[in-house]
Amino acid sequence: VQYMNKLYTNTALVFGGSGDVGIDIAKDLLKKNYKLVITYKNQKPSKLKNIFKNYNKKNIFLKYCDLSNEKSIRKVILFSKKKIGDPGLVINTAGIFYYDNLSNFSYRKIIETFKINCFSIIAINKELNSIKKNKKLVKIVSLGSSSALDGFADTFSYCGSKHALLGIIKSLNKTKKNKNILNYCVNVGSIKNSMGKKVRSREYKKFIDQKSVVQIINYIQSTNLPAFPEEIFLKR
């Protein structure tokens, strides 16, 4: 049985909404008649509009965002406030994945990976907290990775950034436990999508279906349990 928290609103902000997982999550929320701000970076707005053409256009607002830039995140939060009010749900699916090792690593790529994969969640919390004027609950769900704890060869930047994301989220929850902002980290294994195809594995057919990720997000979105575990693992 699904039900909404009385303090929860049917508005959402989806970071990385132009990626495979972000698009599926956005579609699922639009089916529930949510009002959405959907961010993009490398995708063309015209292509995104076409992807969501079968949904209520009045519920969709597109906004460019560079998650490695704090000012860009601030602009998105202010844009969201103007278009949909305080979002009841914030989804962060954005992330980058590089293969690296001790012979070819790049400090530039490491810094970029950490900025996007984990440091951005600090800026998102900061900006949401600064504009939040009411007592309505905001749930922030970040897509992590099983790499946060498992670790895999030649991916220390990615694994490190996802491990840091988990630690940051746990710290934020303790820091903001009385601010009506709850952070969740969904650590998933390799997914059957474009990022999953970059993984050097012959087991792509065994990877997690994106629908499973959407179902987990849907459960977090629909439950009214404020004590919901902040860390969720979804592995095949």
N, C-alpha and C positions, 0 to 999 in steps of 0.2 A: 504494500500500500504506500503510495507516494503522497506527501503532504508538504505544505510550505510552512516555514517558520513565520510566525506572526510579524516578526520584525524584518522579514525578508521581502525584497521587491523583485518584480519581473523585468529587471534591467540588467544588462551584462556588458562587460568590456572584455573583448577577446584579443589579447596580444598574440601576434603570429597567426592571425586569422586567414592569411593567404597560403599557409602551409597545409599539407595533407590532413593532419589531425585537427588543426584549427578550423578548417573548412567543414569537416564532419561535425565538430562540436557546435559550430555556428548554425548549421542547418538544423541540428537537433533542437537547439534553443529557439530558433525561428518557428519551428513547428509548434512550439508551446506558446507562441505569440509573444516572445520576449522582444524588447527593444534592444538593439545591439549597436555598439561601436566596435567596428572590426578594423584592426590595424594591419598594415602591409608595409613592406619595404622594397622588395625586388619585383613584386608583381605589379602589373599595370592595372589601374583602377577600372578601366573599361572591361578587362578580362574578369575581374572580380564581380563587377555588376552583372556580367553575363552568367557567372556561376550561380548567383543568387537571384536570377531573374524571375524564378517561379515563386518567390516569397514576397511578402508584403513590403514594398519599397519604403513605406512610411516608417518601418521598424528598423531600417538598415542605414547606418552612418559609417562611411569609410574615412580612415585617417592614416596618413603616413606616419611611421614611427621607426626611429633608429634606436634600438634598445641599448646600444653602447654609448648613447648620449643622454645625459640627465635632462637637458633642456628639452629634448624631443619627447621624453617621457612626460615631463611637466605639461607640455602643450597638449598631449593626448588626454591627460587627466582633466585639464581645464575644458577641453573640447567635449569630453564625455559629460562633465557637469552641466554644460550648457545645453547639450542635445537630449540627454536622458535623465539628468539629475544624478544623485548618488547611485552608482551601480551596486546592486545587491550581490552580484557575482562578478569576479574578475578571474579570467582564465589566462594563464601564461604558458603557451605551447612553444614559443619561439626558442630556438637553440641552434647552435652550429656544431659541426662534428668534423674533426680533422684526424688523420692518421699522423702520428709523429713519433720519433724515437730520439735517442741521444745523438744520432749522427745528422739528423736533418731538422731538428726543432728550431722554431723561430720565436723570439720573444714577442714580436709583434702579434703573431697568431695566438700565442698563449694569453696575452693581455686581452685581445679581442674576444677570445673564447670565454674568459672569466667575466668580462664586462657584460656580455650578452647572456651567458648561461646562469650566472648567479648574482652578480652585483646589481643587475637591473631590478631584482625583486626588492632590494633595499630602497631604491629610488621610488618604486611603485608604492610601497608602504608609506614612505615619507610624504609623497604628494597626496595620496588619498587621505592621510591623517590631517594634512594641512587644510584641505577643503571640506572635510567632513563636519557638518554642523548639527546633524540629528543623531538619534540613538539607534537607527536602523542597522542591522547586522550586515557586514560585508564579509563574504567568503572569498579568499584568494587561493586559487588552486594552481600550483605550478607543476609542470610535467618534468619530472626528474628522470632518473635512469637507474637500472640495476647496477650499472657501472659505479654508482656512488659507493657501493660496498664491495662488489666483486672485483672490480678492476680487470682490465684486459690489456693484452700486449699492444704496444705501439699506439696507445691512446691516452697517455698520461694527462694531457691537457683537458680532454673531455671528461675522463674519470675524475680528475681533481676538481673540476668546476662543478660537477654534479654532486660530489661529496660535500663541497663547500655550500652548495645550495641547500642541502638537507640541514646542515649545521646552522646556517643563517635563519632558516625558517623556524627551527626550534628556538633559537634565541629571540626572534621577533615575537613569537607567541608569548614568551615569558615577559618580554618588554611591554607588549601591548595587550596583555590579558584583560585589561579593563577598558579597552578602547573600542569594543565592538567590532574588531577586525580579527578574523581567524585565518591563519595561513595553513594550507595543506600541501603536502608534497606526495605526488603519485609517481613512485619509481617503477618504471616499466622496463621489460626486456625489449629486445629488438622487435620492431613493428614492420608489418608488411606495407611499406610505402617507399617513397623515393629515398629517404634517409636510410631505411633498412637495406636498400639495394647497395649502399656504399659499404656495408659491413662485409668483411672478407670471410664469408662463411658459405658453405654449401647447403646449409639448412634453412634457406629462406622460406621454404614451404611450411616449416615448423614455427615460424615467427608469429607473434601475436597479431591478431586481426584488429584493425582500428576500431571496430565496433565495440570491442571489449573495453577500450579506453573511454569511449563515449559513454558506455554503461556505468563505468566507475564515476565519471564526472557527473552523470545524471543522478547517481545515488547521493553523492555529496551535496549536489544542488537541491535535492528534494527532501533530505532528512532535516529534522529540526533538533538534532542532538548536538548541542554546543560542545559536548565532550568528545565528539567524533575524533578518532585518532589522527594526529597530524601527519603521520607517516604511513603510506599504503604501498605495498609491493604487489606488482602484477607481473608474474613470470609464467612462462610456458612450462 
